Amino acid sequence: GSTHDEVKVVDDQIGTPTYTLDLARLLVDMIETDKYGYYHATNSELPASEGDHDANGTKTGYISWYDFTKEIYRQAGYDTKVTPVTTAEYGLSKAVRPFNSRLDKSKLVDNGFKPLPTWPDAVKRYLEILKKQGFFDNLK
């Protein structure tokens, strides 16, 4: 944002982001139970009844890296141009990523665990922490 006028981000890889602070809270809840097993946990999307966009028009369900990047820049107040590209156009990456990394989180709810907050909310809370720490003070 502060060093580039434009960034290119893949638009054909989808998933749901996970905020580590939210995941840590869930893990604390889990270890205090006897509900052993494996669980998939990511920040949630809005319920289907609310659609796949929030009041700001932000996609809230499964998203691409492109959509995630756009939302981070939007919430951070940058007007950086985010351009969607395919994985092939982007080129080789050191981190090999699947095209679809969506996870079924139904086992969490079925076992009485509270779903993680929505990923746009997680972005907001993370950026608030960075702002309080002065991270953006010299970037704009």
Secondary structure as UniProt FT lines:
FT   STRAND          6..10
FT   STRAND          14..15
FT   HELIX           20..31
FT   STRAND          43..44
FT   HELIX           48..50
FT   TURN            55..56
FT   STRAND          63..64
FT   HELIX           65..76
FT   STRAND          81..85
FT   HELIX           87..90
FT   HELIX           106..110
FT   TURN            111..112
FT   STRAND          116..118
FT   HELIX           119..132
FT   TURN            133..139
//
